[in-house]
Amino acid sequence: MRLQYFILISVIIAAGLSQGLLLPVLSIYLENMGVSSSLNGLNAAALYIGSFGMTLIAERVLGRVGFKRLMAAGLSLVLVTLMMFPLIPDVRLWFLLRLAVGIGDSAVNYAAQLWVLLMTPAEHRGRNISFYGMSYGLGFSIGPLGIKLLDYGELTPFAVLSVLFVLVLLLVLWKLPDSRPLKQEGEEKRAGRFRFSYTWAWYALLPALLYGYMEASLNSNFPVYGLRTGMDSGQISTLLLCVGLGGLLLQMPLGLLSDRLGRKRILMFTGIAGGLMFMLVPLAGTQFGWNLLLLTVAGGLVGSFFSLGLAYAADILPKSLLAAANVIASFHFSLGSIVGPNIGGAVLDFGPMGGMFWLLGGSYVVFGLLGGLFRRSVAKDIANTMH
């Protein structure tokens, strides 16, 4: 069981690394090519359009092929696609390549996170899911360092990432068992399960939407924001790295606190506080130190949103609905990731320079305040009627 968990953690690190590297590196490519930030954001969103499409069929595909085969197929698709980016410097073809990466990453994420969720005991859910979130955050945080590898040639960051994917794929193929999720007796029809999950756990499923919005917006739009405000590529990659590091530093403490104090309280507090930090970023101007502090703190506070939201959903919902809730969370993440770069790119083109941070931070503050409308005890009582 420990070996399986270690391999799943390795898989999710690789998935986070691929997204964390591709978004800023390709955004800088497009900015240097003179592509508008709106088109840049649309191109970046292609990755999440692919991810979005995969979430619509992920549950059915997983039921047919199992965890191992779905993860192996996703890793293979990303691997084949990676080296094509520098070899085909065409914006239109990059859109299609990002679609393929999104499909592959979504398959990997869905299978790995559901497997971890199902194998985790309730009393350690916050801790274990937080460690899972830390692993994705680690990969995503290291990803922007790929900007610095461009100094050694345009192929270098993609080659390094491809080697890592080969190693992880071999681990999956050789060491993971070929298992499938068990079907629950009396399981509701597909549409009904999604409806029930939304009704009973809507607040726990919203964090995935916000996390996707934040992650994609920062990694796609912030490089453009930074270049236009006078930052160099080294400062941009460092700031993006620190957003992820902040999330890594607080992921486990927040997970443990959520086990003790309740996940809703932690989500409300971190949402409001993190949102306010983001809204202050434009006031820092070009002062690197202030930007570093604000983005690190903000990233730390909201960097646990996806994992804490999943853990909270698992607290509320019966096991028969966890697969459906996982689909919704992935769907929300993809939707937020599609919307984020496009809204951010449009604001950079037509609005105030700091507008992307005001919208991002305001979304988290509103989420925190919405927590007052959600009553877990009511949802729990309704869910118990299923048994």
N, C-alpha and C positions, 0 to 999 in steps of 0.2 A: 504493500500500500504506500509506503514511504517513497519507493522508487517511482511508482506511478505519479505521485504528487510532484516529485522533483522534475519529472519529464514534462508534466503539464505546466509547471512554472517556467521551464525552459522554453516551451512552445509560446507561452504568452509574452515572455520577454522578447522573443524574436518578432512576434506580431506587432508589439508596441514599437520596437526599433524600426521596423519597416515604415510604419506610418510617421513616426517622429523624424525620420530622415527624409523621406520623399517630399513631405509638405513644404518645409522651408527651402530645401535645395532646389526643387523645381520652381518655387515661387521666385527665388533669386534669378534663376535662369530666365524666366519669362519677363521679369522686371528689366533685366539687362538687355533683353531682346526688344524692349520698347512696347510690350503688350500692356494694355490698360489694366488697372487693378480690378475692374469689374470682370473682364474676361479672365484675368488671373484667378480670381475667386471662383468663377464658374468652372474653370479647368480643374481647380483643386477639389471642387465639390464632386467631380466625377468619381473619385475614389469611394465616396460615401453613397453615391447613387448606386454603384455596384453593390456596396454593402447592404443598402436598403433593399435592393432586389433579392439578395440572397436570404435575408431574414424572412421573406414571404414564403420560402420553401424549405427553410433550414430544418424545421421540426420534422417534416415528412421525410426529407432526405436522410436525416440522422436515424430515424426509425428504420429505414431500409438498409443503410450501409453500416451503421454503427459509428461509435466515437472515433476509433482508430482510422478507419478508411476516410472519414470526412476530414479529419485533421490532416492526413497525409495528402489528400487531394488538394486541400487549400494551400498547404505549404508548397506543393509542386507547382501550382498555378502561379503563385507569387514569385517563386524562384525563376521560372521560365521567363516571366515578364520583366523582372528587374533589369537584366542586362540589355534589354531592348531600348530603354529610355535614352542613354547617351548615343546609341547607334542610330536612332531615328529622331533627330531633333525637329520634329514637326508638331505644332500645337494640336492639330486635329487628331493625329495618331496618338499623341500623349493622352488625349481624352479617353480614347478606347483602352489604352494600356492601364490608365488609372481605374477604369471600370473593372478590368480583370483583377487588379490588385485588391480592389474593394471586395470583390466576390470571394477571393481566396482568404483574405484576412477575416472576413465575416464568418466564413465556414470554420476557420480555426478558433476564433473567439467564442462562437456559439457553443461548439463542442466542448472546448476546454472549460469554460466557465460553468456550464451546466453539470459537467462531470464533478468539478470541485464542489459545487453547491450540493449535489446529491450525496457526496461522500462525507460531508462535514456535519458533525453532531451539533445540535442546537446550542449547547452550552458554550461551544467554542466558535460559533458562527462568525461573530464579529472579528475575532482574532484571525481565523483562517482566511476568511474572505478579504480581510484587510491585507494580509500577506500576499494574497493573489493580486489584489489591486496594486500593491507596492511593486510587484514584479512587472506588471504592465507599465506602471509609471516609470520604473527603472529603464525599461527599453525605450519608452517614448522620450524620456529625458536625455538619454545618451544620443538618440537619433540626430538632434540638431548639430551635434559635434561633427556630423558628416560634412557640414559646410567647410570645416577646416581641411578635410581630406581633399577638397577640390584643388588645393595648392599642388597636389601631387598628380593631377590629371583628372579629367572629367569622368573617366571610367572608375577611378579608385573607390569612391564611396559605394558604388553599386557592386563592385567586385567583392569588397569586404563583406557586405551584407549577404551576397549570394553564398559565400563560403559558410557563413553562419547558418543560413537556411539549410544547406546540404547536411551539416552536422546534426541539426535538430531533426530533420526529416529521417535520417538514419536511426536516431534514437527512437523515434515514434514507430518506425517499421519493425525494429528488432526487439524492442523491450515492452511495448504496451500491449495488453491483452485485447483481443477482438471482442469487445462487449457492446451491448446496446442498452438504452434506457428501458426499464421495465414499464409495461403498460399497467395502469391502475384499473382494478375492476370497477365497473360502474362509472367509468370516465365519461364526462359530459361531451357532447358534440363539440367540434372544433370552435365554431363561432360562439357557442355558449361559454366555453372556457375563457375565451378572450374577454367576453362581456363581463363575466364574473370577476376576472382578475382586475379589470379596470374599476369596477364598482367597489370592490373591497380594498384595493391597494393602489388607488390612483396617485396618492401622495408619495408612496414608495417607488413608483415607476417614473415620476417626473425627473428625479436626479439624473437619470441616464440621458434625457433630452438636454439638460443644461450642461452636463459634462461634455457631451459631443459638440455642442455649440461652442463652448469655451475652448476645447482642445483644438478643433479645426480652425476656429477664427484666429486664435493666437498664432498657430503655426503657419497659417496661410497668409494672414493679413498683417501680422506684426512685423515680419521682415520688410514689407513695403512701407509700413508706418515708420519703422526705424530708419530705413534708407532716406525717406523723405524728411525726417527730422534731423538728419545729419549724423546718424550712427554708422559705424562701419560694420562689416559682416562679423567680425570677431565679437563685438559688443552684443550684436543681435543674437548670435548663437549662445553666448554666455547667459543672457537674460532669459532666453527660452529654456536653457538648461536649468536655471535656478527656479523657474516656475515648477518644473518637474521635481527638482530636489526638495522644494518645500513640501510638495505632496508626499514624497517618500518619507521625509522626516516625521510628518504628523499622521501618516496613514495608520500605523500600528497603534500609537497612543489614542487616536480617535476611535479606532475599532474597539480597543479595550474599554474605553470610556462608554461607548455605546452598549457594550455588554452589561455595564453596571448602571448607567444612568438612563438608558433608553435611547434607541436610535432616532426617534422623532426629535427629541430635544437637541441632540448633537447636530442633526441636519438643519434644524431651524437656526441654531446659533451660528454655525459655520456659514450658512447661506447668507445671512444678513451681514455678518462681519466680513466675509470674503467679498461680497458684492460691494461694500463700501470701500474696501481697499482698491478694487479695480476702478471704481469711479474717481479715485484720487490720482490715478496714474497720469492723466493729462496735465495735472498741476505740477508734476515733476519736470515737465519740459524735457530738456536735453541733459539733465543732471543724472549721470549714470548711477551714482550711489543711491539716490532716492528711487529711481526706477527699479534698481536691484532689490531694495528693501520692500517696496510695495508689491512687486510681482512675486517675490519669494513668499511673503506672508499670505497673499491672496491665493497663490497656488497651493500652499500648505493647507489652508482652510477648506478649499473646495476640491482638492485633489482626491479626496476619498468618496466623492459623491456617487460615482457609479457603483463601487463595491458596497458602500453603506446602504444605498438604495436597494440593491439586490438582497442584502442581508435582512433589511427591514421587510421586504416583500416575503421572504422565506419565513419570517416570524409570524406574519399575518395569514398567509395562504396555506392551505393543505398541500401535501406533496403532489397530489394529482394535478395541481394547477401550476407547479413550479416550471414545467417546460413551457407552458403558454406564457407565463410571466417573463421567462427568459427571452422568449421571442419578442414580446412587447418592449422589454428593456433594450434589446438590440435594435429593434425598429426605431425606438425613440432616439437612441444614440446616433443612428444613421441619419435620421431626420434632422436632428440638431446639427450634425456635421455638414449636411447639405446646406442648410439655411445659414449657418454661421459665416462661412467664407463669402457667400453672395451678399448678405447684408453688410458685412464688414467692408467688402470691396466697393459696394455702392456708396456707403457712407464716406469712404476715403476719396471717392471721385466727386461726389456731389454735396457732401456735408462737411461739418467741422472736423478737423483732424482728430480730435479726441472723442468724437461721437461713438466710435466702435466700443470704447471702454465704458462710456455712459450707458449704452444699451446693454452691454454684457453685465456690468455690475448691477444695473437696475433689475435685470431678470432674476438674479440671485436674491436680491432683497425682497422682491415680490414673492418668490418661492418661500422664503423664510416666514413671511407674514401669513401666507396661505396655510401654514401648518396649524394655525388656530382653528381652521375649519374642519380639519380631519380628526376623526375620533377612531382610534385603533380599536378600542374596546367594542364598539358597535360592529366594526368589520369582523373582528374576531368571533363575536357571537354568531353573526350570520354565516361565517365560514364553517363554524362547528356544526351547523345544521346539515352539512354535506355527509357527515359520518353517522 
